[in-house]
Amino acid sequence: MRPFRLRPGGRGVTVRGTHDPEAAVEKTAYAILLLLAVIWLAAMVVGMVAAFPFGVLGLLGLVAVGLLLIKVLRERLANADDDYYSKHVDQ
């Protein structure tokens, strides 16, 4: 027997492994947003280098924000308590 899961929002039951068009749209949207973020960051870096010497300050700020984001993501991925509560506690 194949395992099943409840769909979010109580819209019925689906069999695991079936195609979910909503998930495909969500993944596509995230991919587009990621691509736009990479292009935006590249444009920011090029603009800051072009505005040398004042652009270096912005570039340092951008690097600092990136390092803090990496720190937060590492802490979140390493914390087992966050995983438990995100999976087992309803809002």
HUCOR-V847069 format. One record per residue. N is the residue number from 1. PSI is psi as a letter, one per 20 degrees, with the letter a starting at -180 (none if undefined). NEAR is the number of other ideal C-beta (glycine too) atoms within 8 Angstrom. Layout:
BEGIN
n=N psi=PSI near=NEAR
n=N psi=PSI near=NEAR
END
This chain:
BEGIN
n=1 psi=p near=2
n=2 psi=p near=6
n=3 psi=q near=6
n=4 psi=r near=8
n=5 psi=q near=7
n=6 psi=p near=7
n=7 psi=q near=9
n=8 psi=q near=5
n=9 psi=j near=4
n=10 psi=k near=6
n=11 psi=k near=5
n=12 psi=a near=6
n=13 psi=p near=7
n=14 psi=q near=9
n=15 psi=p near=8
n=16 psi=p near=8
n=17 psi=i near=4
n=18 psi=q near=6
n=19 psi=p near=4
n=20 psi=o near=7
n=21 psi=h near=6
n=22 psi=h near=6
n=23 psi=h near=7
n=24 psi=g near=9
n=25 psi=g near=8
n=26 psi=g near=8
n=27 psi=h near=8
n=28 psi=g near=8
n=29 psi=g near=8
n=30 psi=h near=8
n=31 psi=g near=8
n=32 psi=g near=8
n=33 psi=h near=8
n=34 psi=g near=8
n=35 psi=g near=8
n=36 psi=h near=8
n=37 psi=g near=8
n=38 psi=g near=8
n=39 psi=g near=8
n=40 psi=g near=8
n=41 psi=h near=9
n=42 psi=g near=8
n=43 psi=h near=8
n=44 psi=g near=10
n=45 psi=g near=10
n=46 psi=g near=8
n=47 psi=h near=9
n=48 psi=h near=12
n=49 psi=h near=9
n=50 psi=h near=7
n=51 psi=k near=8
n=52 psi=p near=7
n=53 psi=i near=4
n=54 psi=h near=7
n=55 psi=h near=12
n=56 psi=h near=9
n=57 psi=g near=7
n=58 psi=h near=11
n=59 psi=g near=11
n=60 psi=g near=8
n=61 psi=g near=8
n=62 psi=h near=12
n=63 psi=g near=8
n=64 psi=g near=8
n=65 psi=g near=8
n=66 psi=g near=8
n=67 psi=h near=8
n=68 psi=h near=8
n=69 psi=g near=8
n=70 psi=g near=8
n=71 psi=g near=8
n=72 psi=g near=8
n=73 psi=g near=8
n=74 psi=g near=8
n=75 psi=h near=8
n=76 psi=g near=8
n=77 psi=h near=6
n=78 psi=i near=6
n=79 psi=o near=8
n=80 psi=h near=6
n=81 psi=g near=6
n=82 psi=h near=8
n=83 psi=g near=8
n=84 psi=g near=8
n=85 psi=h near=8
n=86 psi=h near=7
n=87 psi=h near=5
n=88 psi=i near=5
n=89 psi=p near=5
n=90 psi=q near=2
n=91 psi=none near=2
END
